[in-house]
Amino acid sequence: MQGKVYLVGGGPGDYQLMTLKGLACIRQADVLIYDRLVNPYYLKEVKLTCETIYVGKDATHHTLPQDKINELLVTKAQAGKIVTRLKGGDPYVFGRGGEEAEFLYDHHVPFEVVPGITSAIGGLCYGGIPITHRDYASSFHVVTGHLQDDSLDQLDWRGLARLSGTLVFLMGVKNLAKISAALIREGMPKDTPVGLISQATTPTQQVLTSTLAAVKELALKEAVKPPTLIVIGNVVLLQNKLNFFEQKPLYGKNIVVTRASSQNKKMIEKIMDLGGNPIEIPTIKIEKIPNNLELQQEIKELNKYQYLILTSTNAVKIFFEALAKTGLDSRALAHLKIATIGSKTAQVLSEKGIKADLIPTDYTLEALVALIKPFIKPSDRVLIPKADKTRTVLVETLPGNIKEVVIYRTIVDDRQKALLLQLLNEDRIDYLTFSSASAVQNFMKILGQEQVAKLNETKIISIGSMTTQAVLTAHLKVYQEAETATIDAMIEAIEKDQIGDKRC
């Protein structure tokens, strides 16, 4: 069976600057072939069976030469695969998408091209510079700054120097001095405004403004590196007024997220939406118990239970997977009173079509006991699907016949230890977040006691009292505890802290 290739523009960097069609192509891909400047967050959207292949290039190193990339696209498609070729910006704006499409056509491979937001427009927008403006520029011109053999003869510099619109050079920071010199030589005024936008639309974005004559020295002084957009024209004068992106409350802040990768999607998105830079250093890996015969048996005998207690989103998801595996659905729970800890757990349960009967206002095991204990009779049977390492508060304090079934394990995830140590050594962590006591304990195992002193000045944000106690037990200081035990409240605590800092 013949496959198909989608050439997809991934936009300039912000994870939300992706078209709906592009996201659909990522989600249906059997093979995802992606570039260096693509937001790595998109890799979270692929299906579990998708093969991901990195073919990124920079100025000094090509993971895979272009001709080999072309051949790879054809080979995977001819094997019957749906291939998504994910490129930064727009495939046809200096993205070599046209070359790839031609190669596919020549080899009789079906393809579609999905446009993306080019950095020439989106990057300028996030940098506070409109590419056109009725009072400043009625046209724009996008030019490659990546000149073959560093030759200036390929471009009509005299024509470019006489244009009254906006000039945007992509991939041109290495040739910045040559670009500015050529334009001045051909008559463009030395005081023409110039903007440099590095890492456009990302939390590490940096915008510098200068003039055509002085921009070379500024770039050297600030050690400007690729990827950087060069924008030349009077629209640059609007940058101070229109720089909305860098006004976001968490802009540029490095926030370490220690939640398990399978659970951190909402938190990552929330931080990015507020302009922050989430750094994933999961300390916990969730492993469900395979072929859990004990759970299957208890599900078959659900009629003997009066209560079901679900204490985490993982418990909800894994329990309902097992329910479906035994041929049942939510109707099998109709006779049960169901209690949950936390609004997120209740929300995930509601997505299964069930509203929790009991939810404590304080998201702790003790609060749950206080809420449901008056209702449970000594003759009642209570089922609690749980993680392997949880406190025994429920089984020790609730009346009735309590049955706990371990349905998943939480194990230490130390895959990002090198990154963690690098961040600490370079003092690049603004906030360190913990959403469970086990995350704190695993973090300390990964870090090692000898490194603890490096956290003395780090702002640690805790989700609640039990997590705070774990931080204190590890001889660390809690900077702030969330008002309620939710991810949203943790983010709000960081946001309020930043607003307070800016007022000071």
C-alpha positions in Angstrom: 0.0 0.0 0.0 1.3 3.4 -0.9 1.8 5.9 1.9 1.6 9.7 1.9 3.8 12.6 3.0 2.6 15.8 4.7 5.0 18.7 4.6 3.9 20.6 7.7 5.0 24.1 8.9 5.5 24.0 12.6 5.5 27.8 13.1 8.2 30.0 14.7 8.4 28.4 18.1 5.4 29.1 20.4 3.6 25.7 20.7 0.2 27.3 20.0 1.3 28.8 16.7 0.5 25.6 14.9 -2.5 25.1 12.5 -5.3 22.7 13.3 -4.5 20.8 10.1 -0.8 20.6 11.0 -1.6 19.2 14.5 -3.9 16.6 12.9 -1.0 15.5 10.6 1.2 15.1 13.7 -1.4 13.0 15.5 -2.0 10.6 12.6 1.6 10.1 11.5 3.2 6.7 11.4 6.5 8.5 11.0 7.4 12.0 12.2 10.5 13.5 10.6 11.3 16.8 12.3 13.8 19.7 12.3 15.9 21.5 14.9 13.8 24.6 15.3 10.5 22.7 15.8 9.0 23.0 19.3 9.8 19.6 21.0 6.4 19.8 22.7 4.8 18.7 19.5 6.4 15.3 20.0 3.9 14.8 22.9 1.1 14.7 20.4 2.3 11.7 18.4 0.6 8.3 18.8 2.4 5.7 20.8 3.4 3.7 17.7 4.8 6.6 15.8 8.5 6.5 14.8 10.2 9.9 15.4 13.3 10.8 13.4 15.4 13.9 14.1 17.0 15.4 11.0 17.9 18.9 12.4 20.6 21.1 10.9 22.6 24.0 12.2 25.3 26.1 10.6 28.1 23.6 11.4 26.4 20.2 11.5 23.7 18.4 9.5 22.3 15.3 11.2 21.2 14.1 7.8 22.1 15.8 4.4 19.1 17.1 2.4 19.4 14.5 -0.3 19.2 11.8 2.4 16.2 13.4 3.9 14.5 13.4 0.5 15.2 9.7 0.1 14.0 9.0 3.7 10.6 10.6 2.9 10.2 8.4 -0.2 11.4 5.2 1.5 9.0 5.6 4.4 6.0 6.5 2.2 6.7 3.6 -0.2 6.6 1.3 2.8 2.9 2.4 3.2 3.5 4.8 6.1 1.8 8.2 6.7 4.8 10.5 7.0 4.7 14.0 8.6 7.7 16.1 7.7 7.6 18.8 10.4 9.6 21.9 9.6 10.1 25.2 11.5 8.1 28.2 10.2 6.6 27.6 6.8 7.8 24.8 4.5 8.0 27.1 1.5 9.7 30.1 3.2 13.4 29.2 2.9 12.5 25.8 4.4 13.5 23.7 1.3 10.0 22.4 1.3 9.7 23.0 -2.5 12.7 20.8 -3.1 11.2 18.0 -1.0 7.9 18.3 -2.7 9.6 18.1 -6.1 11.5 15.0 -5.1 8.2 13.4 -3.9 6.5 14.3 -7.2 9.4 12.8 -9.2 9.1 9.6 -7.3 5.3 9.4 -7.6 4.7 9.8 -3.8 1.4 11.5 -2.9 1.9 14.6 -0.7 0.2 17.6 0.8 1.7 20.8 2.0 0.4 22.4 5.2 1.4 26.1 5.5 2.8 27.4 8.8 3.3 30.8 10.4 6.7 32.0 9.1 9.0 33.6 11.6 9.3 36.6 9.3 5.8 37.6 10.4 5.1 35.7 13.6 8.6 36.3 15.1 8.4 40.0 14.4 4.9 40.2 15.9 6.1 38.6 19.2 9.1 41.0 19.1 6.7 43.9 19.1 7.4 44.8 15.5 4.6 44.8 12.9 5.9 43.9 9.5 3.7 46.5 7.9 2.0 49.7 9.3 0.2 52.4 7.4 2.4 55.1 8.8 5.7 53.3 8.4 5.7 50.6 5.7 3.2 49.5 3.0 5.3 46.6 1.8 7.7 44.0 3.1 10.5 41.9 1.6 11.8 38.6 3.1 15.3 37.8 2.1 17.6 34.8 3.0 20.6 35.9 4.9 22.2 32.5 4.5 24.3 33.4 1.5 25.9 30.6 -0.5 29.7 30.7 -0.1 29.2 33.9 1.8 28.9 35.7 -1.6 27.0 39.0 -1.6 26.7 39.0 -5.3 23.5 36.9 -5.3 21.3 39.7 -4.0 20.4 43.1 -5.6 21.7 45.2 -2.8 21.1 48.5 -4.7 17.4 47.5 -5.2 17.1 46.4 -1.5 18.6 49.6 -0.3 16.1 51.8 -2.2 13.0 49.9 -0.9 10.8 51.9 1.4 9.2 48.9 3.0 10.3 46.5 5.7 13.3 44.2 5.1 13.5 40.9 6.9 16.6 38.7 6.7 16.2 35.1 7.9 19.3 33.1 8.9 21.5 36.1 8.5 23.1 36.9 11.8 26.4 35.4 10.7 26.4 37.8 7.8 25.1 40.8 9.7 28.1 42.9 9.2 28.1 42.2 5.5 24.4 42.9 5.2 24.6 46.3 7.0 27.7 47.3 5.1 26.2 46.5 1.7 23.0 48.4 2.4 24.9 51.5 3.6 27.2 51.3 0.6 24.2 51.3 -1.8 22.6 54.3 -0.1 20.4 53.2 2.8 20.7 55.8 5.6 23.0 54.8 8.4 20.4 55.7 11.0 17.8 53.3 9.6 16.2 51.4 12.6 17.2 47.8 12.9 15.8 45.1 15.2 17.4 41.8 16.1 15.0 39.1 17.4 16.6 36.0 18.8 14.7 32.8 19.7 11.5 34.5 18.5 8.2 33.5 20.1 9.9 31.4 22.8 10.4 32.2 26.5 14.1 32.9 25.8 13.3 35.5 23.2 15.6 38.5 23.2 14.9 41.7 21.2 17.6 44.3 20.5 17.2 47.6 18.6 19.8 49.7 17.0 20.6 51.4 13.7 22.1 50.1 10.5 25.5 51.7 11.3 25.7 50.5 15.0 24.0 47.1 14.9 27.2 45.1 14.2 28.8 46.4 17.4 25.7 45.8 19.4 25.4 42.2 18.2 29.0 41.5 19.1 28.6 43.1 22.5 25.4 41.0 23.3 26.9 37.9 21.7 23.8 37.4 19.5 23.6 33.9 18.1 21.3 32.1 15.6 18.4 31.7 15.2 18.0 35.5 15.0 15.7 37.6 12.7 17.1 40.8 11.3 14.4 43.4 10.6 15.3 46.8 9.0 12.9 49.7 8.6 10.9 52.3 10.5 8.5 49.7 11.9 11.2 48.9 14.4 10.4 52.2 16.1 7.1 50.7 17.4 8.9 47.9 19.3 8.7 49.7 22.8 4.9 50.2 22.4 3.9 46.8 20.9 6.2 44.3 22.7 3.3 42.4 24.3 5.0 39.0 24.6 7.7 40.1 27.0 5.0 41.6 29.3 3.6 38.2 30.1 3.8 37.5 33.9 6.2 34.5 33.7 8.2 35.7 30.7 11.7 34.3 30.6 11.4 32.4 34.0 12.8 28.9 34.1 10.4 26.7 36.0 11.3 23.1 36.7 8.4 20.7 36.6 9.0 17.4 38.5 5.7 15.7 37.8 5.7 12.5 35.8 5.8 13.0 32.1 2.4 11.4 31.7 0.9 13.9 34.0 2.6 17.2 33.3 0.8 18.3 30.1 -1.5 20.8 31.7 1.2 22.3 33.8 3.6 22.7 30.9 0.9 24.4 28.8 -0.1 26.7 31.6 3.5 27.9 32.1 4.1 28.4 28.4 0.8 30.4 28.1 2.1 32.8 30.7 5.4 33.2 28.9 7.5 31.0 31.2 10.0 28.3 30.2 8.9 25.0 31.6 11.8 22.6 32.1 10.7 19.0 32.4 12.7 17.0 35.0 10.3 14.3 35.9 11.3 12.5 39.1 8.5 9.9 38.9 7.7 7.3 36.3 4.3 5.6 36.4 4.2 1.9 35.7 0.8 0.1 35.9 0.8 -3.4 37.2 0.7 -5.7 34.1 -1.9 -8.5 34.0 -3.3 -7.4 37.3 -5.3 -10.5 38.2 -6.2 -9.2 41.7 -7.7 -6.0 40.2 -9.6 -8.0 37.6 -11.0 -10.2 40.3 -12.2 -7.3 42.4 -13.9 -5.7 39.4 -15.8 -8.9 38.7 -17.0 -8.8 42.3 -17.9 -5.1 42.4 -21.4 -5.9 43.6 -20.1 -6.8 47.0 -18.7 -3.2 47.5 -20.6 -0.1 48.7 -17.7 2.5 48.3 -15.0 3.1 45.8 -12.2 5.6 46.7 -10.0 7.0 43.9 -7.1 9.1 45.2 -5.3 10.2 41.9 -5.9 10.7 38.2 -3.7 7.7 37.5 -6.0 5.5 39.7 -9.0 6.7 37.7 -7.4 6.0 34.3 -6.0 2.6 35.1 -9.1 1.4 37.0 -11.3 2.3 34.0 -8.9 0.6 31.6 -9.2 -2.6 33.7 -13.0 -2.1 33.8 -13.2 -2.0 30.0 -10.8 -5.0 29.7 -13.3 -7.1 31.7 -16.1 -6.1 29.4 -17.8 -3.6 31.7 -18.4 0.1 31.7 -19.4 2.8 34.1 -22.8 1.2 34.6 -21.1 -1.4 36.8 -20.5 1.4 39.3 -24.1 2.6 39.6 -24.6 1.1 43.1 -21.4 2.6 44.5 -20.7 5.8 46.4 -17.5 7.2 44.9 -15.0 9.4 46.7 -12.1 11.3 45.2 -9.2 13.4 46.4 -8.7 16.6 44.4 -10.6 18.5 41.7 -8.5 17.1 39.0 -9.2 13.5 40.0 -12.9 14.4 40.1 -12.6 16.0 36.7 -11.0 12.9 35.1 -13.7 10.8 36.7 -16.4 13.1 35.2 -14.9 12.6 31.8 -15.8 8.9 32.3 -19.4 10.0 32.8 -19.4 9.8 36.6 -19.8 12.5 39.2 -17.9 11.9 42.4 -20.2 11.7 45.5 -17.6 12.9 48.0 -14.8 15.3 47.5 -13.0 16.9 50.5 -12.3 20.6 50.3 -8.8 20.0 51.6 -7.1 17.6 49.2 -5.5 15.3 51.8 -6.1 11.7 53.0 -7.0 13.0 56.5 -9.6 15.4 55.1 -11.1 12.5 53.1 -11.3 10.3 56.2 -13.0 13.1 58.1 -15.6 13.6 55.2 -16.6 9.9 54.6 -16.0 8.2 58.0 -19.5 9.2 59.3 -21.2 7.6 56.3 -19.4 4.2 56.3 -21.0 1.4 58.4 -18.9 -1.4 59.9 -20.5 -3.8 57.5 -19.6 -1.8 54.4 -17.0 -2.9 52.0 -14.6 -0.3 50.5 -12.4 -0.8 47.4 -9.3 1.4 47.0 -7.2 1.0 43.8 -3.9 2.7 44.6 -0.2 3.2 44.0 2.3 0.9 45.6 3.9 3.6 47.8 1.0 5.4 49.6 0.3 6.2 53.2 -1.9 3.7 55.1 -4.2 6.4 56.6 -7.4 5.1 54.9 -7.0 1.4 55.8 -6.0 2.3 59.4 -8.7 4.9 60.2 -11.8 4.0 58.2 -14.5 1.6 59.6 -15.7 -1.2 57.5 -13.9 -3.9 55.4 -11.2 -2.0 53.5 -9.7 -3.6 50.4 -6.6 -1.9 48.9 -5.4 -3.1 45.5 -2.1 -1.9 44.1 -2.7 -1.0 40.4 0.5 1.0 39.6 4.0 1.7 40.8 5.8 5.0 41.1 9.5 4.6 40.5 12.4 7.0 40.4 12.9 8.6 37.0 16.5 9.8 36.8 16.8 10.3 33.0 17.2 14.1 33.4 19.8 14.0 36.1 22.6 15.5 33.9 20.3 18.4 32.9 19.3 19.0 36.5 22.9 19.3 37.6 23.7 21.6 34.7 20.9 23.9 35.6 22.0 24.0 39.2 25.6 24.6 38.4 24.7 27.4 36.0 22.1 28.9 38.5 19.4 28.8 35.9 16.4 27.6 38.0 14.0 30.4 39.0 11.3 28.1 40.5 11.3 24.4 41.5 7.8 22.9 41.7 6.8 19.8 43.6 3.2 18.4 43.4 3.7 15.3 45.7 5.8 14.1 48.6 7.0 11.2 46.4 8.3 13.7 43.8 10.4 15.4 46.6 11.7 12.1 47.8 12.7 10.9 44.4 14.2 14.3 43.5 16.5 14.0 46.5 17.5 10.5 45.5 18.4 11.8 42.0 20.2 14.9 43.2 22.2 13.3 46.0 22.8 14.8 49.5 26.1 16.5 48.5 24.2 18.8 46.0 21.5 20.0 48.4 23.3 23.2 49.3 22.8 24.4 45.7 19.1 24.6 46.3 19.4 27.0 49.3 18.4 30.0 47.2 16.0 28.3 44.9 12.3 29.2 45.1 10.5 26.0 45.9 6.8 25.9 45.3 4.8 23.1 47.1 1.3 21.9 46.1 0.2 21.2 49.7 0.9 20.4 53.3 2.2 16.8 52.8 4.5 17.9 50.1 5.7 20.8 52.2 6.5 18.4 55.0 8.5 16.3 52.6 10.5 19.3 51.5 11.2 20.3 55.1 12.3 16.7 55.9 14.8 17.0 53.1 16.2 20.0 54.9 15.1 22.4 52.2 13.0 25.6 52.5 9.6 26.1 51.0 9.3 29.4 49.3 5.5 29.2 48.9 2.7 26.6 49.4 -0.2 26.7 47.0 -3.5 28.0 48.5 -5.3 24.9 47.4 -3.7 21.6 46.4 -4.0 22.1 42.6 -1.7 22.8 39.7 -3.5 26.0 38.9 -2.9 27.2 42.4 0.8 26.4 42.1 1.0 28.5 38.9 -1.0 31.3 40.6 1.5 31.4 43.4 4.4 31.9 41.0 2.4 34.5 39.0 1.7 36.5 42.2 5.3 36.3 43.2 6.4 37.7 39.8 3.8 40.5 40.0 5.1 41.4 43.4 8.7 41.4 42.2 7.8 43.8 39.3 6.0 46.2 41.7 9.1 46.3 43.8 
